[in-house]
Structure formats: structure tokens, C-alpha cells
């Protein structure tokens, strides 16, 4: 599967952005989908994941209550709605897909990141204070 992330930009603290990830290739609904992010000088970290059917989601503590992940299997799309953005949310955001992962929650296990097969190119989110 090929992934194309978009929607990043510059926003003031407290603002909102909606990231999109378009997928092409094999049947989209076989993949658990997730967003990760990488801030300058830091390791890539998990943000949120959604199950194959979209009925289950899982968030990092930093995203809970502010971010919402969703998907539309008919459109091969995943979104990350980010509200009440903070300067510490500044990072390149990547969407990822994997058919081996069993659940959205499993995407949040730190060691899983090494196993993920497909990554988009990333989209930069900058939050100014």
C-alpha cells in the first residue's frame, strides 16, 4: 500500500488542523492505520490508531481529548483531527499501515514501530505560541 499524508501547516496554539492520509494499492480494510509524529531531535512516537473497521480507536496520552482519528474504507482515507494544538505538538506527522497488527491498541506498543511495513512521507505541523 502507498500512503500520502497531507494537511499540515502553521497554526497558532489553541488552533486546529485536520491531517489526511490517502491510501492506494491493496484492499485498505486489511490494515490497521495509525499516525505517528517526530519532533526535531526526537524519536518517532505514536499518536493514534484506528482498527480495520473504524469502530475502535486508541490514543497516546498526549492526544487524548484533543485528537480524533477516523477512517473511511470506501474512500481509502484516514484522518487525524487535531484540536487545541500546543507548541509541543510541533512535528512531522506520518501515517502508517500494517496488516500484521491485530488492533488499534497494539499500535501503541513501543516495540511495534520497528515492525510496521508502510509509511507515508510525512506532513509538517508547526504550532506557534
C-alpha beads as a LAMMPS data file, in Angstrom:
LAMMPS data file: protein, C-alpha beads

129 atoms
128 bonds

1 atom types
1 bond types

-500.0 500.0 xlo xhi
-500.0 500.0 ylo yhi
-500.0 500.0 zlo zhi

Masses

1 110.0

Atoms # bond

1 1 1 0.000 0.000 0.000
2 1 1 1.161 3.538 -0.747
3 1 1 0.354 6.323 1.674
4 1 1 0.166 10.051 1.034
5 1 1 -0.179 12.375 4.017
6 1 1 -1.300 15.979 3.744
7 1 1 -2.887 18.787 5.704
8 1 1 -0.004 20.041 7.798
9 1 1 0.785 23.702 8.216
10 1 1 1.430 26.557 10.598
11 1 1 -1.173 27.223 13.265
12 1 1 -1.306 29.205 16.478
13 1 1 -1.596 27.500 19.822
14 1 1 -5.211 26.600 20.500
15 1 1 -5.957 26.193 16.824
16 1 1 -6.943 23.137 14.816
17 1 1 -5.711 21.150 11.850
18 1 1 -7.023 18.110 10.034
19 1 1 -4.471 15.739 8.591
20 1 1 -5.388 13.389 5.778
21 1 1 -3.817 10.155 4.620
22 1 1 -4.773 8.708 1.254
23 1 1 -4.009 5.062 0.603
24 1 1 -3.663 3.229 -2.660
25 1 1 -2.887 -0.345 -3.509
26 1 1 -4.205 -3.437 -1.794
27 1 1 -7.544 -3.672 -0.010
28 1 1 -7.492 -0.858 2.507
29 1 1 -9.600 -2.603 5.094
30 1 1 -6.953 -5.200 5.864
31 1 1 -4.771 -2.571 7.528
32 1 1 -4.807 -1.145 10.991
33 1 1 -3.964 2.522 10.467
34 1 1 -2.119 4.918 12.715
35 1 1 -0.487 8.308 12.995
36 1 1 2.965 8.809 14.450
37 1 1 4.968 12.000 14.783
38 1 1 8.593 13.004 15.029
39 1 1 9.741 16.276 16.524
40 1 1 13.193 17.702 15.720
41 1 1 15.880 15.785 17.554
42 1 1 13.440 13.265 18.968
43 1 1 12.402 9.739 18.171
44 1 1 9.243 8.983 16.261
45 1 1 6.345 8.481 18.641
46 1 1 2.877 7.036 18.483
47 1 1 -0.124 9.366 18.351
48 1 1 -3.305 7.460 17.482
49 1 1 -4.592 4.349 15.735
50 1 1 -7.846 3.059 14.301
51 1 1 -8.977 -0.517 13.766
52 1 1 -9.672 -2.072 10.399
53 1 1 -13.385 -1.362 10.601
54 1 1 -13.022 2.032 12.257
55 1 1 -15.035 1.067 15.315
56 1 1 -12.084 1.065 17.696
57 1 1 -9.539 3.798 18.310
58 1 1 -6.604 4.206 20.652
59 1 1 -4.670 7.321 21.598
60 1 1 -1.412 8.286 23.204
61 1 1 -1.913 10.190 26.437
62 1 1 -0.712 13.361 24.714
63 1 1 -3.525 13.087 22.173
64 1 1 -6.432 12.045 24.353
65 1 1 -9.240 14.566 24.441
66 1 1 -7.716 16.729 21.706
67 1 1 -7.169 14.479 18.676
68 1 1 -9.609 12.242 16.827
69 1 1 -8.610 9.569 14.333
70 1 1 -11.115 8.251 11.811
71 1 1 -11.201 6.337 8.545
72 1 1 -13.421 5.719 5.564
73 1 1 -12.711 2.382 3.933
74 1 1 -14.815 3.234 0.891
75 1 1 -12.560 6.233 0.209
76 1 1 -9.266 4.653 1.353
77 1 1 -8.760 7.574 3.715
78 1 1 -7.648 8.173 7.276
79 1 1 -7.863 11.495 9.074
80 1 1 -6.456 12.989 12.231
81 1 1 -8.456 15.895 13.571
82 1 1 -6.265 17.886 15.937
83 1 1 -7.840 20.491 18.213
84 1 1 -6.427 22.743 20.907
85 1 1 -2.969 22.384 19.440
86 1 1 0.052 23.117 21.607
87 1 1 3.612 24.110 20.660
88 1 1 4.769 20.676 21.807
89 1 1 2.637 19.143 19.043
90 1 1 5.076 20.581 16.502
91 1 1 6.426 17.640 14.498
92 1 1 6.352 15.833 11.209
93 1 1 3.284 13.588 11.249
94 1 1 3.361 10.228 9.483
95 1 1 0.566 7.852 8.664
96 1 1 1.289 4.165 8.726
97 1 1 -0.472 0.954 7.803
98 1 1 0.098 -2.625 8.761
99 1 1 -1.817 -5.824 8.118
100 1 1 0.035 -7.823 10.791
101 1 1 -1.152 -5.671 13.662
102 1 1 -4.268 -7.045 15.308
103 1 1 -5.750 -3.993 16.966
104 1 1 -5.562 -0.246 17.317
105 1 1 -4.268 -0.669 20.861
106 1 1 -1.402 -2.835 19.667
107 1 1 -0.148 0.043 17.534
108 1 1 0.672 1.871 20.754
109 1 1 3.164 -0.734 21.978
110 1 1 6.600 0.929 21.677
111 1 1 8.321 -2.055 20.054
112 1 1 5.695 -2.270 17.313
113 1 1 7.074 0.724 15.433
114 1 1 10.003 -1.411 14.239
115 1 1 7.603 -3.886 12.653
116 1 1 5.434 -1.515 10.645
117 1 1 5.660 -2.037 6.918
118 1 1 4.184 1.038 5.262
119 1 1 4.778 4.720 5.914
120 1 1 3.666 7.902 4.230
121 1 1 6.104 10.710 3.513
122 1 1 5.057 12.876 6.457
123 1 1 3.443 16.271 6.769
124 1 1 4.837 19.076 8.910
125 1 1 2.750 20.607 11.671
126 1 1 4.091 23.740 13.312
127 1 1 2.299 25.240 16.293
128 1 1 3.359 28.712 17.325
129 1 1 2.959 30.040 20.852

Bonds

1 1 1 2
2 1 2 3
3 1 3 4
4 1 4 5
5 1 5 6
6 1 6 7
7 1 7 8
8 1 8 9
9 1 9 10
10 1 10 11
11 1 11 12
12 1 12 13
13 1 13 14
14 1 14 15
15 1 15 16
16 1 16 17
17 1 17 18
18 1 18 19
19 1 19 20
20 1 20 21
21 1 21 22
22 1 22 23
23 1 23 24
24 1 24 25
25 1 25 26
26 1 26 27
27 1 27 28
28 1 28 29
29 1 29 30
30 1 30 31
31 1 31 32
32 1 32 33
33 1 33 34
34 1 34 35
35 1 35 36
36 1 36 37
37 1 37 38
38 1 38 39
39 1 39 40
40 1 40 41
41 1 41 42
42 1 42 43
43 1 43 44
44 1 44 45
45 1 45 46
46 1 46 47
47 1 47 48
48 1 48 49
49 1 49 50
50 1 50 51
51 1 51 52
52 1 52 53
53 1 53 54
54 1 54 55
55 1 55 56
56 1 56 57
57 1 57 58
58 1 58 59
59 1 59 60
60 1 60 61
61 1 61 62
62 1 62 63
63 1 63 64
64 1 64 65
65 1 65 66
66 1 66 67
67 1 67 68
68 1 68 69
69 1 69 70
70 1 70 71
71 1 71 72
72 1 72 73
73 1 73 74
74 1 74 75
75 1 75 76
76 1 76 77
77 1 77 78
78 1 78 79
79 1 79 80
80 1 80 81
81 1 81 82
82 1 82 83
83 1 83 84
84 1 84 85
85 1 85 86
86 1 86 87
87 1 87 88
88 1 88 89
89 1 89 90
90 1 90 91
91 1 91 92
92 1 92 93
93 1 93 94
94 1 94 95
95 1 95 96
96 1 96 97
97 1 97 98
98 1 98 99
99 1 99 100
100 1 100 101
101 1 101 102
102 1 102 103
103 1 103 104
104 1 104 105
105 1 105 106
106 1 106 107
107 1 107 108
108 1 108 109
109 1 109 110
110 1 110 111
111 1 111 112
112 1 112 113
113 1 113 114
114 1 114 115
115 1 115 116
116 1 116 117
117 1 117 118
118 1 118 119
119 1 119 120
120 1 120 121
121 1 121 122
122 1 122 123
123 1 123 124
124 1 124 125
125 1 125 126
126 1 126 127
127 1 127 128
128 1 128 129
